[in-house]
Amino acid sequence: MKLLTLAAACAAVATLSAAPAFAGQPVVAKLAQPVTQATKVIAGDAVFSCEGDTCTANAPTSQTFSSTACKTVAAKVGTLVSFTGTKSMDDARLGACNSVAVAKAAGSQVANK
């Protein structure tokens, strides 16, 4: 019984100590075109601060490096060249993410005609 309690305690400590390690890694979106002015975007339960061709979430959550967050950022600021957290988003997921920005751009071009 003591061994089980010890194992549970170790598992809890390992889980809790992993969260701050993830939180220390910013999520960065590189833009194809720079923003014209500093912009903030809320995506994946984090605030992305965008300046120039970079948007950075310095306090990410477990939801920040996700396809949904990527799509939200792309919809607000345009096509992304990369989306990285503890690793880089693969090309297929990045393409799906950018489809939102492409659709929005196409819609605004039709509206301007």
Backbone as a printed PyTorch tensor [residue, N CA C, xyz], in Angstrom:
tensor([[[  0.8230,  -1.1880,   0.0000],
         [  0.0000,   0.0000,   0.0000],
         [  0.8700,   1.2560,   0.0000]],

        [[  1.9510,   1.2200,   0.8150],
         [  2.8340,   2.3780,   0.8560],
         [  3.4950,   2.6090,  -0.4960]],

        [[  3.8060,   1.5310,  -1.1920],
         [  4.4320,   1.6440,  -2.5090],
         [  3.4910,   2.3110,  -3.5040]],

        [[  2.2140,   1.9630,  -3.4480],
         [  1.2110,   2.5770,  -4.3220],
         [  1.0700,   4.0660,  -4.0350]],

        [[  1.0420,   4.4320,  -2.7710],
         [  0.9440,   5.8380,  -2.3830],
         [  2.1700,   6.6020,  -2.8570]],

        [[  3.3220,   6.0120,  -2.7110],
         [  4.5600,   6.6370,  -3.1540],
         [  4.5540,   6.8160,  -4.6740]],

        [[  4.1040,   5.8060,  -5.4010],
         [  4.0380,   5.8970,  -6.8630],
         [  3.0760,   6.9900,  -7.3000]],

        [[  1.9330,   7.1100,  -6.6400],
         [  0.9530,   8.1530,  -6.9580],
         [  1.5270,   9.5330,  -6.6760]],

        [[  2.2320,   9.6640,  -5.5720],
         [  2.8390,  10.9510,  -5.2320],
         [  3.9030,  11.3440,  -6.2540]],

        [[  4.7080,  10.3970,  -6.6750],
         [  5.7340,  10.6660,  -7.6840],
         [  5.1050,  11.0720,  -9.0110]],

        [[  4.0290,  10.4060,  -9.3820],
         [  3.3380,  10.7460, -10.6260],
         [  2.7680,  12.1610, -10.5640]],

        [[  2.2190,  12.5250,  -9.4200],
         [  1.6580,  13.8700,  -9.2550],
         [  2.7490,  14.9270,  -9.3410]],

        [[  3.8660,  14.6890,  -8.7050],
         [  4.9820,  15.6400,  -8.7500],
         [  5.5110,  15.7720, -10.1740]],

        [[  5.6360,  14.6770, -10.8830],
         [  6.1250,  14.7160, -12.2670],
         [  5.1700,  15.4920, -13.1590]],

        [[  3.8800,  15.2990, -12.9710],
         [  2.8810,  16.0230, -13.7690],
         [  2.9290,  17.5110, -13.4720]],

        [[  2.9870,  17.8710, -12.2180],
         [  2.9960,  19.2810, -11.8450],
         [  4.2860,  19.9720, -12.2680]],

        [[  5.3890,  19.2740, -12.2290],
         [  6.6520,  19.9060, -12.6100],
         [  6.7910,  20.0270, -14.1180]],

        [[  6.0240,  19.2690, -14.8930],
         [  6.0810,  19.3720, -16.3500],
         [  5.3560,  20.6160, -16.8490]],

        [[  4.3260,  21.0560, -16.1490],
         [  3.5400,  22.2160, -16.5940],
         [  4.3810,  23.4810, -16.6990]],

        [[  5.1810,  23.8480, -15.6910],
         [  5.9890,  25.0490, -15.8360],
         [  7.0100,  24.9460, -16.9650]],

        [[  7.5010,  23.7580, -17.2600],
         [  8.4560,  23.5990, -18.3570],
         [  7.7890,  23.9220, -19.6800]],

        [[  6.5390,  23.4900, -19.8670],
         [  5.8160,  23.8090, -21.0920],
         [  5.5280,  25.2950, -21.1530]],

        [[  5.1320,  25.8650, -20.0150],
         [  4.7700,  27.2730, -19.9810],
         [  5.9610,  28.1650, -20.3160]],

        [[  7.1760,  27.6770, -20.1260],
         [  8.3510,  28.4790, -20.4020],
         [  8.6910,  28.5780, -21.8770]],

        [[  8.0970,  27.7290, -22.7130],
         [  8.3770,  27.7310, -24.1400],
         [  7.3620,  28.6040, -24.8740]],

        [[  7.7730,  29.7410, -25.4300],
         [  6.8080,  30.5630, -26.1610],
         [  6.3520,  29.8710, -27.4520]],

        [[  5.1610,  30.2200, -27.8990],
         [  4.6660,  29.7680, -29.1890],
         [  4.8300,  30.9530, -30.1350]],

        [[  5.4750,  30.7040, -31.2780],
         [  5.8090,  31.7870, -32.2090],
         [  5.2090,  31.5070, -33.5810]],

        [[  4.5150,  32.5000, -34.1160],
         [  3.9730,  32.4300, -35.4710],
         [  4.7460,  33.4270, -36.3290]],

        [[  5.3760,  32.9340, -37.3860],
         [  6.0720,  33.8090, -38.3380],
         [  5.1060,  34.1050, -39.4750]],

        [[  4.9650,  35.3770, -39.8170],
         [  4.0020,  35.8200, -40.8140],
         [  4.6290,  35.9640, -42.1910]],

        [[  3.8400,  35.7010, -43.2290],
         [  4.3120,  35.8960, -44.5960],
         [  4.4490,  37.3950, -44.8950]],

        [[  3.5500,  38.1940, -44.3530],
         [  3.5920,  39.6490, -44.5030],
         [  3.5380,  40.2790, -43.1160]],

        [[  4.3780,  41.2640, -42.8520],
         [  4.3550,  41.8850, -41.5240],
         [  3.0530,  42.6470, -41.2680]],

        [[  2.6650,  42.7340, -40.0010],
         [  1.5010,  43.5380, -39.6290],
         [  1.8920,  45.0110, -39.7330]],

        [[  0.9150,  45.8530, -40.0580],
         [  1.2020,  47.2860, -40.2330],
         [  1.3290,  48.0080, -38.9040]],

        [[  0.7070,  47.4470, -37.8630],
         [  0.8310,  48.0300, -36.5250],
         [  0.7910,  46.9060, -35.4990]],

        [[  1.3150,  47.1770, -34.3260],
         [  1.3270,  46.1650, -33.2600],
         [ -0.0990,  45.6910, -33.0050]],

        [[ -0.2590,  44.3820, -32.9000],
         [ -1.5790,  43.7660, -32.7620],
         [ -1.5210,  42.6870, -31.7020]],

        [[ -2.6220,  42.5010, -30.9970],
         [ -2.7340,  41.3990, -30.0380],
         [ -3.8630,  40.4870, -30.5080]],

        [[ -3.6180,  39.1810, -30.4380],
         [ -4.5910,  38.1690, -30.8380],
         [ -4.7090,  37.1680, -29.6960]],

        [[ -5.9340,  36.8720, -29.2910],
         [ -6.1560,  35.8470, -28.2770],
         [ -6.4690,  34.5450, -28.9990]],

        [[ -5.6510,  33.5340, -28.7440],
         [ -5.8260,  32.2280, -29.3890],
         [ -5.2590,  31.1460, -28.4800]],

        [[ -5.9720,  30.0460, -28.3670],
         [ -5.4790,  28.9380, -27.5500],
         [ -5.2550,  29.3120, -26.1040]],

        [[ -6.1390,  30.1440, -25.5620],
         [ -6.0490,  30.5910, -24.1680],
         [ -4.7730,  31.3670, -23.8630]],

        [[ -4.2230,  32.0360, -24.8660],
         [ -3.0200,  32.8560, -24.6640],
         [ -3.1240,  34.1200, -25.5150]],

        [[ -2.3310,  35.1050, -25.1620],
         [ -2.2860,  36.3510, -25.9200],
         [ -1.0360,  36.3400, -26.7950]],

        [[ -1.2460,  36.4480, -28.1110],
         [ -0.1480,  36.5890, -29.0550],
         [  0.0780,  38.0720, -29.2910]],

        [[  1.2930,  38.5400, -29.0920],
         [  1.6650,  39.9220, -29.3980],
         [  2.3620,  39.9070, -30.7380]],

        [[  1.7910,  40.6580, -31.6880],
         [  2.3080,  40.6590, -33.0550],
         [  2.9510,  42.0000, -33.3760]],

        [[  4.1850,  41.9310, -33.8430],
         [  4.9280,  43.0980, -34.3240],
         [  5.7800,  42.6400, -35.4870]],

        [[  5.7850,  43.4450, -36.5490],
         [  6.5570,  43.0590, -37.7280],
         [  6.0300,  41.7570, -38.2900]],

        [[  6.9200,  40.7980, -38.4980],
         [  6.5080,  39.5140, -39.0730],
         [  6.4520,  38.3860, -38.0480]],

        [[  6.2890,  38.7470, -36.7620],
         [  6.2930,  37.7390, -35.7050],
         [  5.1830,  37.9830, -34.6930]],

        [[  4.4820,  36.9100, -34.3490],
         [  3.5050,  36.9230, -33.2560],
         [  4.0040,  35.9360, -32.2140]],

        [[  4.0540,  36.3590, -30.9580],
         [  4.5900,  35.5120, -29.9010],
         [  3.6350,  35.4320, -28.7230]],

        [[  3.3820,  34.2210, -28.2620],
         [  2.6380,  33.9780, -27.0220],
         [  3.6670,  33.5510, -25.9870]],

        [[  4.0090,  34.4500, -25.0770],
         [  5.0480,  34.1580, -24.0870],
         [  4.5510,  33.3570, -22.9000]],

        [[  3.2210,  33.2660, -22.7170],
         [  2.6520,  32.4880, -21.6140],
         [  1.6280,  31.5060, -22.1790]],

        [[  2.1020,  30.5380, -22.9710],
         [  1.1630,  29.6080, -23.6030],
         [  0.5540,  28.6190, -22.6170]],

        [[ -0.5980,  28.0770, -23.0200],
         [ -1.2380,  27.0130, -22.2610],
         [ -1.1020,  25.7280, -23.0750]],

        [[ -1.7080,  24.6850, -22.6080],
         [ -1.6630,  23.4280, -23.3580],
         [ -2.4610,  23.5290, -24.6600]],

        [[ -3.2980,  24.5450, -24.8140],
         [ -4.1150,  24.7300, -26.0120],
         [ -3.4840,  25.6830, -27.0340]],

        [[ -2.3980,  26.3340, -26.6850],
         [ -1.8350,  27.3720, -27.5440],
         [ -1.1880,  26.8100, -28.8030]],

        [[ -0.4700,  25.6950, -28.6970],
         [  0.1340,  25.0840, -29.8790],
         [ -0.8520,  24.0620, -30.4240]],

        [[ -1.8830,  24.5730, -31.1300],
         [ -2.9240,  23.7080, -31.6830],
         [ -3.3450,  24.2480, -33.0400]],

        [[ -4.0040,  23.4050, -33.8120],
         [ -4.5080,  23.8330, -35.1180],
         [ -5.5350,  24.9470, -34.9590]],

        [[ -6.3470,  24.8630, -33.9270],
         [ -7.3700,  25.8850, -33.6970],
         [ -6.7270,  27.2400, -33.4120]],

        [[ -5.7290,  27.2650, -32.5550],
         [ -5.0390,  28.5190, -32.2450],
         [ -4.3390,  29.0640, -33.4860]],

        [[ -3.7070,  28.1810, -34.2440],
         [ -3.0270,  28.5820, -35.4750],
         [ -4.0100,  29.2300, -36.4440]],

        [[ -5.1830,  28.6180, -36.6150],
         [ -6.2080,  29.1610, -37.5120],
         [ -6.6960,  30.5200, -37.0400]],

        [[ -6.8300,  30.6990, -35.7420],
         [ -7.2740,  31.9760, -35.1930],
         [ -6.2540,  33.0670, -35.4900]],

        [[ -4.9780,  32.7670, -35.2800],
         [ -3.9240,  33.7480, -35.5570],
         [ -3.9050,  34.0790, -37.0510]],

        [[ -3.9520,  33.0590, -37.9060],
         [ -3.9250,  33.2830, -39.3580],
         [ -5.1260,  34.0920, -39.8280]],

        [[ -6.2930,  33.8480, -39.2440],
         [ -7.4970,  34.5950, -39.6210],
         [ -7.3700,  36.0710, -39.2720]],

        [[ -6.6560,  36.3730, -38.2030],
         [ -6.5160,  37.7670, -37.7490],
         [ -5.3870,  38.5160, -38.4450]],

        [[ -4.2640,  37.8370, -38.6960],
         [ -3.0830,  38.5600, -39.1900],
         [ -2.5810,  38.1060, -40.5550]],

        [[ -3.1430,  37.0430, -41.1110],
         [ -2.7420,  36.6000, -42.4450],
         [ -1.9450,  35.3100, -42.4400]],

        [[ -1.4840,  34.9450, -43.6210],
         [ -0.7810,  33.6860, -43.8480],
         [  0.4680,  33.5600, -42.9800]],

        [[  0.6410,  32.3600, -42.4260],
         [  1.7970,  32.0800, -41.5750],
         [  2.8340,  31.2630, -42.3360]],

        [[  4.0950,  31.5860, -42.1180],
         [  5.2070,  30.8330, -42.6990],
         [  5.5530,  29.6590, -41.7930]],

        [[  5.4100,  29.8630, -40.4800],
         [  5.6730,  28.7970, -39.5180],
         [  4.8830,  29.0600, -38.2470]],

        [[  4.6830,  27.9840, -37.4900],
         [  3.9930,  28.0520, -36.1980],
         [  4.7330,  27.0720, -35.3090]],

        [[  5.4750,  27.5840, -34.3270],
         [  6.3330,  26.7270, -33.5130],
         [  6.0640,  26.9000, -32.0300]],

        [[  6.2190,  25.8060, -31.3230],
         [  6.1460,  25.7870, -29.8650],
         [  7.3390,  24.9900, -29.4030]],

        [[  7.0840,  23.8700, -28.7580],
         [  8.1810,  22.9850, -28.3930],
         [  8.7120,  22.2740, -29.6340]],

        [[  7.9320,  22.3170, -30.7240],
         [  8.3290,  21.7880, -32.0310],
         [  7.6350,  22.6230, -33.1010]],

        [[  7.9680,  22.4100, -34.3550],
         [  7.3320,  23.1350, -35.4540],
         [  6.1110,  22.3880, -35.9520]],

        [[  5.0810,  23.1370, -36.3160],
         [  3.9010,  22.5250, -36.9020],
         [  4.2770,  22.0060, -38.2860]],

        [[  3.8260,  20.7820, -38.6270],
         [  4.1810,  20.2060, -39.9190],
         [  3.4530,  20.9270, -41.0610]],

        [[  3.9390,  20.7350, -42.2730],
         [  3.4240,  21.4540, -43.4480],
         [  1.9380,  21.2120, -43.6940]],

        [[  1.4620,  19.9980, -43.4790],
         [  0.0460,  19.6920, -43.7160],
         [ -0.8480,  20.4780, -42.7560]],

        [[ -0.4950,  20.4910, -41.4860],
         [ -1.2920,  21.2420, -40.4990],
         [ -1.1660,  22.7360, -40.7230]],

        [[  0.0180,  23.1990, -41.1000],
         [  0.2050,  24.6200, -41.3810],
         [ -0.6180,  25.0390, -42.5970]],

        [[ -0.6800,  24.1790, -43.6100],
         [ -1.4990,  24.4620, -44.7890],
         [ -2.9700,  24.5740, -44.4410]],

        [[ -3.4520,  23.6690, -43.5860],
         [ -4.8460,  23.7320, -43.1330],
         [ -5.0870,  25.0060, -42.3340]],

        [[ -4.1280,  25.3760, -41.5390],
         [ -4.2060,  26.6090, -40.7550],
         [ -4.3110,  27.8200, -41.6820]],

        [[ -3.4750,  27.8560, -42.6970],
         [ -3.4510,  28.9860, -43.6230],
         [ -4.6650,  29.0430, -44.5400]],

        [[ -5.3930,  27.9400, -44.6730],
         [ -6.5790,  27.9600, -45.5250],
         [ -7.5900,  28.9880, -45.0220]],

        [[ -7.6070,  29.2440, -43.7420],
         [ -8.4940,  30.2500, -43.1560],
         [ -8.0850,  31.6460, -43.6290]],

        [[ -6.7930,  31.9320, -43.6200],
         [ -6.3110,  33.2460, -44.0560],
         [ -6.5510,  33.4390, -45.5480]],

        [[ -6.3450,  32.3970, -46.3380],
         [ -6.5510,  32.4730, -47.7890],
         [ -8.0240,  32.7160, -48.0910]],

        [[ -8.9200,  32.0020, -47.4070],
         [-10.3600,  32.1790, -47.6150],
         [-10.7960,  33.5880, -47.2270]],

        [[-10.2470,  34.1080, -46.1300],
         [-10.5980,  35.4610, -45.6920],
         [-10.1270,  36.4870, -46.7120]],

        [[ -8.9020,  36.3200, -47.2200],
         [ -8.3700,  37.2430, -48.2230],
         [ -9.1950,  37.1980, -49.4940]],

        [[ -9.6020,  36.0130, -49.9110],
         [-10.4200,  35.8760, -51.1260],
         [-11.7660,  36.5440, -50.9180]],

        [[-12.3430,  36.4000, -49.7510],
         [-13.6280,  37.0320, -49.4440],
         [-13.5400,  38.5360, -49.4400]],

        [[-12.4440,  39.0930, -48.9420],
         [-12.3180,  40.5500, -48.9240],
         [-12.0520,  41.1040, -50.3120]],

        [[-11.4030,  40.3230, -51.1920],
         [-11.1950,  40.7740, -52.5710],
         [-12.5130,  40.8080, -53.3220]],

        [[-13.3930,  39.8440, -53.0930],
         [-14.7030,  39.8200, -53.7350],
         [-15.5310,  40.9900, -53.2370]],

        [[-15.4700,  41.2930, -51.9410],
         [-16.2350,  42.3810, -51.3630],
         [-15.7630,  43.7370, -51.8880]],

        [[-14.4900,  43.8630, -52.2420],
         [-13.9550,  45.1340, -52.7450],
         [-14.2850,  45.3880, -54.1870]],

        [[-14.7960,  44.4070, -54.9140],
         [-15.0910,  44.5880, -56.3380],
         [-16.4270,  45.2550, -56.5390]]])
